[in-house]
Amino acid sequence: MAYRRPGSRGKPHAADIHAAAEIAAAVGFAVHFRKGPQETYTEQSATLAGARGIEATMNATHGQNGRRAVVYAITATGAQYPVPSVRAR
């Protein structure tokens, strides 16, 4: 997914518009943190606010060397879209 800064000028890319629509219609959210090749953590949340709380906890507990948790929006079809951190509402 292409990233656009808030307030940037120009027409949004069609993929960004599609991803934003899918994220808005998400039925759930997954938070994933990969600490190493054999060590991963994944938790589910029904809301984006809940997922952001889990993300903050994972980053505080497991975050090291600049690694951060990633929030994914889960659609009704099971597709997952990464949620940009600037999208927190």
Secondary structure as GFF3:
##gff-version 3
##sequence-region A 1 89
A	DSSP	alpha_helix	14	24	.	.	.	ID=ss1
A	DSSP	beta_strand	28	34	.	.	.	ID=ss2
A	DSSP	beta_strand	40	45	.	.	.	ID=ss3
A	DSSP	alpha_helix	48	62	.	.	.	ID=ss4
A	DSSP	beta_strand	70	74	.	.	.	ID=ss5
A	DSSP	beta_strand	80	82	.	.	.	ID=ss6
A	DSSP	three_ten_helix	85	87	.	.	.	ID=ss7
###
